[in-house]
Amino acid sequence: MRTAILLTMAACLAFAADEEEAAKLPQGAGKDAVVKACFSCHGAGNFRKARLTKDEWSDQVADMMDRGAQATDAEVASIVDYLAQNFGKESKVWVNTAPFEELKNVLKLTVKETQAVLDWRDRNGSFKSLDELKKVQGVDAGKIETKKDVIAF
């Protein structure tokens, strides 16, 4: 009985974490399909840190389908479109919702710099400008300046 209660509690916590993570994804056609198909095995950090072409996303999604992801052909097409639009080569990083992996990999920050950005965001709320982001203590403002064209608020 105790094991069943613990498993139920763990499932509820995982569901709440998935909902919170899903809420931070950009809105758009295909988002629900991404959450349904992708979150059953992993979180958004796995794909938010990547910046792939549409063909590369198509290959990645096909690989996930081969590994057991569940989606209809129409959902697969919408997943590929959503990922290519929001996490493609030219996609922006939404610094106010981006998880650790995306900030670190796309903005080329160190672990310490990435954590400083997240800590600032937790303490102060959303960033309002590039200048505000560049003033985070412990972050190389030059790195932020270099990546300014891929940063969005």
N, C-alpha and C positions, 0 to 999 in steps of 0.2 A: 504494500500500500504506500509506504513512504517513497519507494522508488517511482511509483506512478505520479505521485504529487510533485516530486523533484523534476521529473521529465516534463510534466505539464508546465511547471514554472519556467523551466529553461526554454520551452517552446514559446511561451508568452513573451519572454524577454527577447528572444531572437526575432519574433514577429514585430515587436515594438522597435527594435533596432533597424530592421528592414524598412519599416514605414518611415522612420526618421531619415534614413539614408535615401530612400526613394523620393522623399519630399525635397531633398536638396538637388535632385537631378533637374536639368533644364526642362521646361515644358515643351511639348511638341508631339506630333503624331509618332507613334511607335514607343513612347515612354512606357505605357502600360504593358506592352509586349515584352520590353526589356526587363521590367521588374518581374513579370511572371516567369519568363524563361531563364533569365540569368541569376536572379536572386535565390533560386532554389539550390544553387551550388556554391555561389560566391557573392560577395558584395560588389559594390560599384568601383571600389578601389582597383580591382583587376582591370577594368576597361577605362576608367577615367584618366589613368596615367598614360595611356597609349594615345598616339596621334597617328592614325593610319589612313590610307586612302580607302575609297569605297571598295575597291577590289580586295584590298587586304582585310577589311572588315568582313567582307563576304567569305573569305577563306577562314577567318577566325570563327565566325558564326557556324559555318559548315562543320568545322572541327568540333565545336561544342555540341552540335546536333549529333555527330558521330559518337560523342562521349555520353549521350543520353539526354541532352536538353530536349524539352518538349515544346514544340511550337508548330503551328500550321505553316504551309508555304506562304500564305499571305502575311502571317506574323513574322516569319523569317525575313521577308522583303522589308517590312516596316522596321524591324530591328536593325537591319543593315543600313537603311536610310537614316534612322535616328542616330546611330553611332557615327556614321560618316559626317552627318551635319554637325553634331555636337562635340565629337571627339576626333575629327578629321585633322588633316595636316595643318589647315589654316584656322582651326577652331580656337576660340579664346578660353582662358582659364577664368572662371568666375570665382575670384578670390574669397568672396564672402560665403561660399558654400563648398568650395573645393576641399576634399579630404587631404590628409598628409601626403599620400602617394602622388597625387596629381600636382600639388604645389611643388614638391621636391623634384619630381622628374621633369615636368614641363618647364618650370622656371629655373631649373638647374641650381636649386638651393642645397645647402648642406643640411644634414639632419638637424643640427643646432639652429640654423636659420629658419628652417621650416617650423620647428617647434616654437620659435619666438613669434612667428606670424600667427600660429594657432593660439598661443597663449594671449597675445594682444587681442585677437578677435574674441576670445572667451571673456576677457576682462572688459573690453570696450564696445563690443558689438561690431556691426558692419563697418568696413572701410568705406570712406566716402570719396577718396581721391588717390591718385598715384603718389602725390606728395606725402600723404598720410602713411601709405604703405612703405615708402622709402625711409620714413623716420622711425620705423620699428627698431628698437635697440637690439643689436646683435645680428642685423641683416645688412649685407653689403648693398648699399643703395645703387651701386653701379650695376649689379646683376638685375635689379628691378628695372632700372633705366633701359638696359639692353633688351629686356623682354616686354617693354611697355606696350608694344603693338599686339601682344597676345593676352593682355590683362584686361579683364572687364569687371565692373562693379555692378 
